[in-house]
Amino acid sequence: MAGLSVHPVVSGRASAQEKRLKTRTQVVIIGAGPSGLLLSQLLHLRGIESVVLERQSREYVLSRVRAGVLEQATVALLEQAQVGARMRREGLVHEGVLLQFDSRVHRIDFRDLVGSSVMVYGQTEVTRDLMNARDAAGGQLVYEAQEVALLDYESERPRVSYRKDGQLHEIECDYIAGCDGFHGVCRASIPADRIALFERVYPFGWLGILSRTRPLDEELIYTSHSRGFALASMRSHAVSRYYVQCSLDDKVEQWSDDRFWEEFSLRVGPEISARLETGPSIEKSIAPLRSFVAEPMRFGNLFLVGDAAHIVPPTGAKGLNLAASDVGYLCRALVDRYQHHRHEALAAYSETALRRIWRAERFSWWMTSLMHRFPETTGFDRRVQVAEFDYLAGSRAASTALAENYIGLPH
């Protein structure tokens, strides 16, 4: 790996055919999703070295379809990382969102209520832009890194080992950033008695399809119907993303394109569905919903970032944005450490990040509870949801609170 001091040594436990290649860098980042790549790019621009390890291939990482509603703070962070040009050209600025209860529609006007907006730009495109930037800068990215292990992360000399092309490698570093998602190795490396987990698993999922069709509306439409939740979203002016709430027992194979369009049309109603352009799906999947937080987010010189530490249901459009705010906090703390020899921000990273995370968890839980039909929903429960919608539609203060949370609370 160019730019690092590399020297082979034979591990005492390795066979004669296995050599452990040792390297040295300042920060090892586990995971080459948007949070790991963004952290690496921001650190590079501040003169801080990093190596990114990813267990999947580059192609696999780029094939993952994820949400793409970006808060202004996330947009600003991407511009700070010098990857905002294509986003500004191709992204869609949204100044509001539509909430529909049965046939009643209420628009939350972000510009009028809070003077801001959000940007719709697919997470896959964010990842692609960051990959290209790291490639152009000669960034150290290792794809298909297998058997990643975190060693001595609570000491002054943390290490990360991994296997690549049949050979063992070891990287010495100052810090490890765990950006490897909910199922990654970083959180799993922490002893169970050292970490507290808070979780709520929702009793339904989202069936989503991607289609090369014009979006249903210029803005997102969130629908609460007696048959369940539906969402009309988009990736561009020519690519749409639609969702319907479904049972966790459902299988993608049970949902033909025709069945999906019929169900979606029933939920949004005849007036809105009359504008719906249908077509064959180019991607179809079912995603379970959960709320999850791990505390704390720092263990010695290991820092958890993004989905490694927290998950939100997608209803509030907070997943990627929370990961970006974690990256912003950690990057600033590392810059303070390396450039100003101050350690206070690193020490406060977990507390600082968790304060914003729990606010976003609350909002995502509230939006999910408001818009979905739960298996145990009674007539009383449905009427409470309708009353909440009535309050939103009739109260500027309530609409402002929703807008403030949706466009993103301050970092």
Secondary structure by P-SEA (a helix, b strand, c coil): ccccbbbbbbbccccccbbbbbbbbcbbbccccaaaaaaaaaaaaacccbbbbbcccaaaaaabbbbccccaaaaaaaaaacccccccccbbbbcbbbbbcccbbbbbccccccccbbbbbbaaaaaaaaaaaaaaacccccccccccccccccccbbbbbbbcccbbbbbbbcbbbcccccccccccccccccbbbbbbbcccccccccccccccccbbbbbbcccbbbbbbbccccbbbbbbbbbcccccccccaaaaaaaaaaaaccccccccccccccccbbbbbbbbbbcccccccbbbccccccccccccccaaaaaaaaaaaaaaaaaaaccccccccccaaaaaaaaaaaaaaaaaaaaaaaccccccccaaaaaaaaaaaaaaaccaaaaaaaaaaaacccc
